[in-house]
């Protein structure tokens, strides 16, 4: 059955009914995304408890880092407490300093901008593109061409006088952005690229895993991600010096375990072994989760193929993990009507995040007008996307 081609309460009601059929839930609530613990989670948790190593030292933390490297092809992985901490550390190690600017996108979870602010730097919000929902290479190239200049081999914003220290694209809802083209633009201006791959574990672009294109990439294992440890995050990189620095700073910059000697300000960011145990058990099931995600996405795509409700499919050259399925409604009023109807029927749908430049703490940050991001933010809706066992 395909959806009607017009937008109306009837269409939205039929889509709600379809979601119930898709999830085999004729009644009761349907969450947006709930974790599934159907593997060795209990076994590995009990192993962790029995070992007494439940904090930031333990075999599961080491194994998690090995598994992420095996999955992504990255040379090194550092496990930390969450994705925000991962991005904060990655930016610090990339050389972001107080007073710098960092290019990123406004269509993202607030953690992307917060990590920049933790470095006492300023986000610069540039436009996204509809086909990937990610940072537009053309927008970045245009901004740098018009507003930047090079001084002593570094890129500066002519208008603000601040150094442009990094670029942070985000792979929105698990869909890879055109990170290869962004990397080419950034390299031409000497700007390091750090991938916010928090939502895209299992996603690939041109055959490479997200997070492996730039100087570093970060992942999140928050409770609503494709795999979870209840919390947790990771930094990946191909550079040994970067990885050593990440491990050092994430363990409070300790240089001597016996005498509590610390050589600089560090961070208590190392992932606890008990969280890592959960992540390891979840990683063992990732192939199944990815297969189910793609099955769910294909069902939505087929149902909506002749509808005025546009399903967001994976971009060209990409294989998305479809962490959260998304649709575009015709306008804000239609979006709001659909959100009300589905949530009144206990089917959890949600709008996209508020654009980060509209939040009070980032309202004075530079933007390029954000035409596409503004249109998307008023029309995007996430549909239930959880995996069932």
Secondary structure, 3 states (H helix, E strand, C coil): CCCCCCCCHHHHHHHHHHHHHHHCCCCCCECCCCCCCCCCHHHHHHHHHHHCCCCCCCHHHHHHHHHHHHHHCCCEEEEECEHHHHHHHHHHHHCCCCCCEEEEECCCCHHHHHHHHHCCCEEEEECECCCCCCECHHHHHHHHHHHEEEECCEEEECCCCCEEEEEECECHHHCCCCHHHHHHHHHHCCCEEEEECCCCCCCEECCEECCCCCCEEEEECCCCCCCCCCCEEEEEECCHHHHHHHHHHHECCEEECCCCEECCCCCECECCHHHHHHHHHHHCCHHHHHHHHHHHHHHHHHHCCCCCCEECCCCCCEECCCCCCEEECCCHHHHHHHHHHHHHCCECCEECCCCHHHCHHHCCCCECCCHHHHHHHCCEEECCCCCCC
